[in-house]
Amino acid sequence: MKALALDLGASGGRVLCGIFDGKTLRVEEVHRFDNEAVQSGGHLHWDIDRIRSGLLEGMRKAAREGFSSFGVDSFCNDYALLDEAGNPLAPVHAYRDKRTEGVLEQMDQRMPAHELYERTGNQRARFNTLVQLTAHLRDDPDALKKARSLLFVPDLLDFYLCGERAAEFTIASVSQLYNCLERGWDCAILHAFDVPEGILPSIVPTACRLGRAGLQVLEQTAAAPFWVCTVGHHDTASAVAAVPSAEPHFAYISSGTWSLIGTVSDATIRTDSAFRLNFANEGAADGRNRFLKNIMGLWLLQEVRRQLGAKGHAPTFGELDAKAEAAAPFRTLIDPDDPRLFEPGDMIGRLQAQCRERGEPVPVSEGELTRCIQESLALAYRFTLQQLEELTGLAFPCVHMIGGGARSALLNRFAAGSVQRPVLAGPYEATAIGNLLAQCIAMGQIASWVEARQVVRASFGVTEFAPENKPAWDDAYGRFVAIKSPDRDAVEAKARE
């Protein structure tokens, strides 16, 4: 079987082909294209036409060898409002857009944060769909009255391909509109925030056949008829589906623009402690629950690299890691989750400003900046992993590092040193692999997600990084906790009370 996957990220899209021979899966890249959010009218938007064009070009290339199914995964929360004919009524805002500044506090007047958590299990975050909709209605009170449907970005692309308006389970589960106990749209939330129930599509499970590609798509791509399948439309859900663990519960770090640390649980965890620490409950591809926390991730380094490129020098991530290797260890530590680091802009200046405020040596060189980010991320992993074990009552003997960030041997080494347990890095293409496995299940080639993980173990290796230099990491962790804990976490906890 040959399946085609679009893995759409916040900086680019990749079309990949998966060849499944009944035992192992092979993944080949077919096409890639840029996908940075664009500034328009003072706001950040996604160029949906460019995304669509990149996808169709990838399909044209893949059509030469043929494929039988397609699935898309992407970042979550962002949405399009469509009219009756399926035309967009407004640009698709990017989740880092500034319009959501201060909206969380406004939302508290409509429904207490703790009640929202009880109903949805979702973290309190300014990028949630509900937060974006609240901002949207503030700026354009009639926006939702004009709409006939709301589709999340991957669901929108599926609609363009096969004409079906539906919301896949994992992408719906992170919207803060979905009731995690009733497993459907939450009418009380919709009413409280003036969201018309009728614009939300039916929720469909992961790994099912949504519909056949339309004739226009087949003509545009010269492809033979193929099925559009639901996969873990939320890219992290697809990535976690490809963790090569034989255990039902495991710790993972999905490393990319964001670092997401969590496990898979049989039920949601919505305790007062989980709420206070802002852990999220999100749908897993197998229908269970992903319990996790977001850390800012390699977005910090991506923005540093973008700034350097704007000055005429764009080092590769490998070159930055090499310079970090040569820099002094533990010279400068930061809190990677400082809210000021969320939006694009002068990342280097913001990092340096945080260091000055906290009395840390200011990083200047590329190596100092990179090492500061990488070591601080590794220490944030330890901080969050300890919380995860306390909240779940589980002890994790190792950590699975998946996603593109797992290619960084330096970050993997730092992570193993910080958490003081083995880090198993790989597969690097976890998101695309999880996407392709869901299609194999939908097409009847793989019987279950348990079998799918067996396919991952048979097809892709991992690299183990052993913990090292414990005393130095322990000392650094003490500094990190002092930097991170006293102020920001207390403010967040107070805001949720």
ABEGO torsion letter per residue (X at the ends): XBBBBBBBBAABBBBBBBBBAGABBBBBBABBBBBBBBBBGGBBBBBAAAAAAAAAAAAAAAAAAEBABBBBBBBBGBBBBBBAAGBBABBBBBAABAAABGAAAAAAAABBAAAAAAAAGBBBBAABAAAAAAAAAAABAAAAAABABBBBAAAAAAAAAAGBBBBBAAAAAAAGABBAAAGBBBAAAAAAAGBBAAABBBBBBBGBBAEBBBAAAAAAAGBBBBBBBBBBABAAAAAAAABABABABBBBBBBBABBBBBBBBABBBABAAAAAAGBBBBBBAAGBBBBBBBBAEAAAAAAAAAAAAAAGBBBBAAAAAAAAAABBBGABBBBAABAAAABBEBAAAAAAAAAAAAGBBBBABAAAAAAAAAAAAAAAAAAAAAAAAAAAGBBBABBBBBEAAAABAAAAAAAAAAAGBBBBBOBAAAAAAAAAAAAAAAAGABABAAAAAAAAAAABBBBBBBBBGAAAAAAAAAAAAAAAAAAAAAAAAAAAX
